[in-house]
Amino acid sequence: MNKQVAIITGAARGIGQGIAEQIAKAGWSVVINDVSPEEKQSNTLELVRQAGSDGMTVQGDITETNDREITIQLAMDKFGRIDMLVNNAGIGPRVRMDMMEMPEESMREVLEVNLYGTFFLSQLTAKAMMELIKSKTIEKGKIVNISSISAYTSSTSRAEYCISKAAISMMTKLYADRLAEESINVYEIRPGIIKTPLTEIVSDKYDKLIAEGITPIKRWGFPLDIGKAIAAIAQDYFPFSTGQVINVDGGFHIHRL
């Protein structure tokens, strides 16, 4: 019960898996949440155990009210506390297309996961943390939102994704403002070009852009890079920061001539 606990959404693979591994190395217990069946989350759980920690898997769709509630309840039943929520679950459009042709259904689907589900899971978790702080079960809480360089970088072939990530940036500010008085800090991690299953379909494009210098650090980012940034937050290296954006993008955000 004394070990700190993190819920990580979308943790079956990719960035979420990298986060889970690094958090486990920092000594935290990990609740692995994903819409995928639990057997597909087993690799992440094994990495957590290899890192010397413990965890559990929870199949759940963050867009569903009942699934959000079950995730929180199962975490509390097993560990008795929640110290950090990492909102990593997210999707892109099923088909990239000119925004002038984008159907309404695509916008709705992406926002449902990337914004609505994330917002209301944060709301539910924050309420649970507030009760845990009040009862002195935990001292403070943390919420970390995974956004993207797409929060401020235009990609007209995936407008719905860019809009959703820009919204996550504002959501971070809003929750940081509201929850500061509750001893809950909120952070935004803004990844750049990260090697994950989601970027495999455009790997040739990004290989070329990286080689041409789109990022000062000329390499792909990896889930490990994101995980290390969140491990620093987990270890309380930023206690006097909230609403802060941490760019993990190889320097993409630097404007250069």
C-alpha positions as CSV (number, residue, x, y, z in Angstrom):
1,M,0.0,0.0,0.0
2,N,3.0,2.3,0.4
3,K,4.1,1.9,-3.2
4,Q,3.0,4.7,-5.5
5,V,0.6,3.7,-8.2
6,A,0.1,5.0,-11.8
7,I,-2.7,4.4,-14.2
8,I,-1.4,4.5,-17.8
9,T,-4.0,4.5,-20.6
10,G,-3.3,3.0,-24.0
11,A,-0.4,1.1,-22.5
12,A,-0.5,-2.2,-24.5
13,R,2.2,-1.0,-26.9
14,G,4.1,2.0,-28.2
15,I,4.5,5.1,-26.1
16,G,2.3,3.7,-23.3
17,Q,4.4,0.6,-23.0
18,G,7.6,2.7,-22.8
19,I,6.0,4.8,-20.1
20,A,5.0,1.8,-18.1
21,E,8.5,0.3,-18.2
22,Q,10.2,3.5,-17.1
23,I,7.6,4.1,-14.3
24,A,8.2,0.6,-13.1
25,K,11.9,1.2,-13.0
26,A,11.2,4.2,-10.8
27,G,9.6,1.9,-8.3
28,W,5.9,2.5,-9.1
29,S,3.1,0.0,-9.4
30,V,1.4,0.2,-12.8
31,V,-2.2,-0.1,-13.9
32,I,-2.0,-0.9,-17.6
33,N,-5.2,0.2,-19.3
34,D,-6.0,-0.4,-22.9
35,V,-9.0,-1.0,-25.2
36,S,-7.2,-4.2,-26.3
37,P,-7.9,-7.6,-24.7
38,E,-5.8,-8.2,-21.6
39,E,-3.7,-10.9,-23.4
40,K,-2.5,-8.2,-25.7
41,Q,-1.4,-6.2,-22.7
42,S,0.7,-9.1,-21.3
43,N,4.0,-7.9,-22.9
44,T,3.7,-4.6,-21.1
45,L,3.0,-6.3,-17.8
46,E,6.0,-8.6,-18.3
47,L,8.2,-5.5,-18.9
48,V,6.9,-4.0,-15.7
49,R,7.8,-7.2,-13.8
50,Q,11.2,-7.4,-15.4
51,A,11.8,-3.8,-14.2
52,G,11.3,-5.1,-10.7
53,S,7.8,-3.8,-10.0
54,D,4.2,-5.0,-10.1
55,G,1.1,-4.2,-12.0
56,M,-2.2,-5.2,-13.4
57,T,-4.0,-5.1,-16.7
58,V,-7.4,-3.6,-17.2
59,Q,-9.3,-3.8,-20.5
60,G,-11.3,-0.6,-20.8
61,D,-12.5,1.9,-23.4
62,I,-12.0,5.4,-22.0
63,T,-14.9,6.7,-24.1
64,E,-17.2,4.6,-22.0
65,T,-18.4,5.9,-18.6
66,N,-18.7,2.4,-17.1
67,D,-15.2,1.4,-18.3
68,R,-13.6,4.6,-16.8
69,E,-15.3,3.8,-13.5
70,I,-14.2,0.2,-13.5
71,T,-10.6,1.1,-14.2
72,I,-10.5,3.4,-11.2
73,Q,-12.3,0.9,-9.0
74,L,-10.0,-2.0,-9.9
75,A,-6.9,0.1,-9.3
76,M,-8.3,1.0,-5.9
77,D,-9.3,-2.6,-5.1
78,K,-5.8,-3.9,-5.8
79,F,-3.5,-1.1,-4.7
80,G,-5.7,1.1,-2.4
81,R,-4.3,4.3,-4.0
82,I,-3.8,6.2,-7.2
83,D,-0.9,8.7,-7.3
84,M,-0.7,9.5,-11.0
85,L,-2.8,9.3,-14.2
86,V,-1.0,9.3,-17.5
87,N,-3.5,10.1,-20.3
88,N,-1.7,8.4,-23.2
89,A,-4.6,6.7,-25.1
90,G,-5.2,8.3,-28.4
91,I,-6.0,7.6,-32.0
92,G,-5.5,9.3,-35.4
93,P,-8.0,9.3,-38.2
94,R,-8.6,5.9,-39.9
95,V,-7.8,7.5,-43.2
96,R,-5.7,10.6,-43.8
97,M,-7.5,12.9,-46.2
98,D,-7.8,16.5,-47.2
99,M,-9.7,18.3,-44.5
100,M,-12.1,19.6,-47.1
101,E,-13.2,16.0,-47.7
102,M,-13.1,14.8,-44.0
103,P,-16.4,13.3,-42.9
104,E,-18.0,14.3,-39.7
105,E,-17.7,10.8,-38.3
106,S,-13.9,10.9,-38.4
107,M,-13.8,14.1,-36.4
108,R,-16.3,12.7,-33.9
109,E,-14.4,9.4,-33.4
110,V,-11.0,11.1,-32.9
111,L,-12.4,13.7,-30.4
112,E,-14.3,11.0,-28.5
113,V,-11.1,9.2,-27.6
114,N,-8.5,12.0,-27.6
115,L,-10.5,14.7,-25.9
116,Y,-13.8,13.5,-24.3
117,G,-12.6,10.2,-22.9
118,T,-9.4,11.8,-21.6
119,F,-11.2,14.8,-20.1
120,F,-13.7,12.7,-18.1
121,L,-11.2,10.1,-17.0
122,S,-9.1,13.0,-15.6
123,Q,-12.2,14.4,-13.9
124,L,-13.0,11.0,-12.3
125,T,-9.4,10.3,-11.3
126,A,-8.9,13.8,-9.8
127,K,-12.0,13.3,-7.6
128,A,-10.5,10.0,-6.4
129,M,-7.2,11.6,-5.7
130,M,-8.8,14.4,-3.8
131,E,-10.5,11.9,-1.5
132,L,-7.2,10.0,-1.1
133,I,-5.4,13.3,-0.2
134,K,-8.1,14.2,2.2
135,S,-7.8,10.9,4.0
136,K,-4.0,11.2,4.0
137,T,-3.6,8.0,2.0
138,I,-1.5,10.0,-0.5
139,E,0.2,13.4,-0.1
140,K,-0.4,14.7,-3.6
141,G,-1.4,13.6,-7.1
142,K,-0.2,14.0,-10.6
143,I,-1.9,14.0,-14.0
144,V,0.2,13.8,-17.2
145,N,-1.4,14.4,-20.6
146,I,0.3,13.2,-23.7
147,S,-0.3,15.7,-26.5
148,S,1.8,16.1,-29.7
149,I,3.7,18.6,-31.8
150,S,0.4,18.4,-33.7
151,A,-1.1,20.7,-31.0
152,Y,0.5,23.6,-32.9
153,T,1.8,22.1,-36.2
154,S,-0.7,22.0,-39.1
155,S,-1.3,18.7,-40.9
156,T,-4.3,19.4,-43.2
157,S,-4.6,15.7,-44.0
158,R,-5.4,14.9,-40.3
159,A,-7.2,18.0,-39.0
160,E,-9.2,16.1,-36.5
161,Y,-6.0,14.8,-34.8
162,C,-4.4,18.3,-34.7
163,I,-7.6,19.8,-33.2
164,S,-7.8,17.1,-30.6
165,K,-4.2,17.6,-29.4
166,A,-4.6,21.4,-29.3
167,A,-7.6,20.8,-27.1
168,I,-5.5,18.6,-24.8
169,S,-3.1,21.5,-24.3
170,M,-5.9,23.7,-23.1
171,M,-7.3,20.9,-21.0
172,T,-3.9,20.7,-19.3
173,K,-4.0,24.4,-18.4
174,L,-7.6,24.2,-17.1
175,Y,-7.0,21.2,-14.9
176,A,-3.7,22.6,-13.7
177,D,-5.5,25.8,-12.6
178,R,-8.4,24.0,-11.0
179,L,-6.4,21.3,-9.2
180,A,-3.5,23.3,-7.9
181,E,-5.4,24.1,-4.7
182,E,-6.1,20.3,-4.4
183,S,-2.4,19.4,-4.3
184,I,-2.6,17.8,-7.8
185,N,-0.1,19.0,-10.4
186,V,-0.9,18.6,-14.1
187,Y,1.7,18.3,-16.9
188,E,1.7,18.1,-20.7
189,I,4.3,16.0,-22.5
190,R,4.5,17.0,-26.1
191,P,6.1,14.2,-28.2
192,G,7.6,14.8,-31.6
193,I,8.3,12.1,-34.2
194,I,8.2,8.9,-32.2
195,K,8.8,5.4,-33.6
196,T,5.5,3.6,-32.8
197,P,3.1,1.3,-34.6
198,L,1.1,4.5,-35.4
199,T,4.0,6.1,-37.3
200,E,5.0,2.9,-39.2
201,I,2.7,3.9,-42.2
202,V,4.7,7.1,-42.7
203,S,8.2,6.0,-41.7
204,D,9.7,6.7,-45.1
205,K,8.4,10.3,-45.1
206,Y,9.8,10.9,-41.6
207,D,13.1,9.2,-42.3
208,K,13.6,11.7,-45.1
209,L,12.5,14.7,-43.0
210,I,14.8,13.7,-40.1
211,A,17.7,13.2,-42.5
212,E,17.1,16.7,-44.0
213,G,17.2,18.2,-40.5
214,I,13.6,18.8,-39.5
215,T,14.8,18.2,-35.9
216,P,18.1,19.4,-34.6
217,I,18.6,16.0,-33.0
218,K,18.7,13.9,-36.1
219,R,17.0,10.7,-35.0
220,W,13.6,9.2,-34.3
221,G,12.2,9.6,-30.8
222,F,11.4,6.4,-29.0
223,P,8.8,5.5,-26.3
224,L,11.7,5.3,-23.9
225,D,12.3,9.0,-24.4
226,I,8.7,9.8,-23.3
227,G,8.9,7.3,-20.5
228,K,12.0,8.9,-19.0
229,A,10.4,12.3,-19.0
230,I,7.4,11.0,-17.1
231,A,9.6,9.1,-14.7
232,A,11.2,12.4,-13.8
233,I,7.7,13.7,-13.0
234,A,6.9,10.6,-11.1
235,Q,10.0,11.1,-9.0
236,D,8.8,14.6,-8.1
237,Y,11.5,16.5,-9.9
238,F,9.0,19.2,-10.8
239,P,7.1,19.9,-7.6
240,F,6.8,23.7,-8.2
241,S,5.6,23.3,-11.8
242,T,2.0,22.8,-13.0
243,G,0.4,23.4,-16.4
244,Q,3.9,23.0,-17.8
245,V,4.6,21.7,-21.4
246,I,7.6,19.4,-21.7
247,N,8.7,19.0,-25.3
248,V,10.2,15.6,-26.1
249,D,10.7,16.2,-29.8
250,G,14.4,16.4,-30.7
251,G,14.2,20.2,-30.8
252,F,11.4,20.3,-33.4
253,H,9.8,23.2,-31.5
254,I,12.8,25.4,-32.1
255,H,12.2,28.0,-34.9
256,R,15.3,28.1,-37.1
257,L,16.5,30.1,-40.1
